[in-house]
Amino acid sequence: MLWRLGKLRMAESLKATPWLYLIGMGADGPDGLSAKARQHLDKAEVLVSSPRLFRLVTEDGRPRINWQSPLRETLPAIEAHRGKIIGVIATGDPLCYGVGTWLLTKFALEEMVILPGTSAFSLACARMGWAQQRTMLVTLHGRDANIIRAAIAPGQNIIVLWS
């Protein structure tokens, strides 16, 4: 059943024309992007990101939309540019506690191309020498700090993300 659903979604996606390009970028900016991600960033007509990531991208006159807080406040500005190629610049892997998860609740996957970068989780595990599958990821961004208590256990590797 899952295979049939996947095949159906794949067939549907061939009919759709993506207009949202979700590009995961690290602290090294555009220089760290794959050739494909860089190509999509360069062809975007409108850019959406945070001020921190916008500082890494050369100003070239394209319209820029800053993320609002809460994120849903940004939706009308993105929707107003439907039909144009929108480059959404996210931190690292946009589907690892990132903005990609939120965008997928608002827009169909078939409208997007998702090009993840290296997540903060992957980078932290690499620097610590910890296997990801044996490491608990906890994010405190927008959450009660007490949630970390559930992850604490003897011998448990924990990476905590917060802003």
Residue pairs with C-beta under 8 A, 6 or more apart in sequence:
9 109
9 110
12 110
13 109
13 110
15 110
16 108
16 110
16 111
17 111
18 110
18 111
18 112
18 113
19 82
19 83
19 84
19 85
19 86
19 111
20 78
20 86
20 88
20 103
20 107
20 111
20 112
20 113
21 40
21 41
21 44
21 85
21 86
21 87
21 88
21 112
21 113
21 115
22 88
22 90
22 94
22 99
22 100
22 103
22 112
22 113
22 114
22 115
23 33
23 37
23 40
23 41
23 87
23 88
23 89
23 90
23 94
23 115
23 117
24 37
24 90
24 91
24 92
24 93
24 94
24 98
24 115
24 116
24 117
24 118
24 119
25 32
25 33
25 37
25 53
25 56
25 89
25 90
25 91
25 92
25 117
26 32
26 91
26 92
26 117
26 118
26 123
27 56
29 56
29 57
30 38
30 41
30 56
30 57
30 58
32 117
33 41
33 117
34 115
36 115
37 115
37 117
40 87
40 113
40 115
41 57
41 87
41 89
43 85
43 87
44 62
44 85
44 86
44 87
45 62
45 63
45 81
45 84
45 85
45 86
46 62
46 63
46 64
46 65
46 81
46 84
46 85
46 86
46 87
47 54
47 57
47 62
47 63
47 64
47 65
47 86
47 87
47 88
47 89
48 64
48 65
48 67
48 74
48 77
48 78
48 86
48 87
48 88
48 89
49 57
49 64
49 65
49 66
49 67
49 88
49 89
49 90
50 66
50 67
50 91
51 66
53 89
53 90
53 91
54 64
54 66
54 89
57 89
63 81
65 74
65 77
65 78
65 81
66 74
67 74
67 99
68 74
71 99
71 102
75 106
78 86
78 88
88 94
88 99
88 103
90 98
90 99
90 100
91 98
91 117
91 120
92 98
92 116
92 117
92 118
92 119
92 120
92 122
92 123
93 100
93 116
93 117
93 118
93 119
93 121
93 122
94 100
94 101
94 103
94 114
94 116
95 101
95 114
95 116
96 116
96 119
96 120
96 121
96 137
97 137
97 139
97 141
97 161
98 119
100 114
100 116
103 112
104 112
120 159
120 161
121 132
121 135
121 137
121 159
121 161
122 132
124 130
124 159
125 131
125 132
125 135
125 159
128 157
128 159
130 157
130 159
134 157
135 157
135 158
135 159
136 151
136 156
136 157
136 158
136 159
137 158
137 159
137 161
138 147
138 148
138 151
138 158
138 159
138 160
138 161
139 160
139 161
139 162
140 147
140 148
140 160
140 161
140 162
141 161
141 162
141 163
148 158
148 160
151 158
152 158
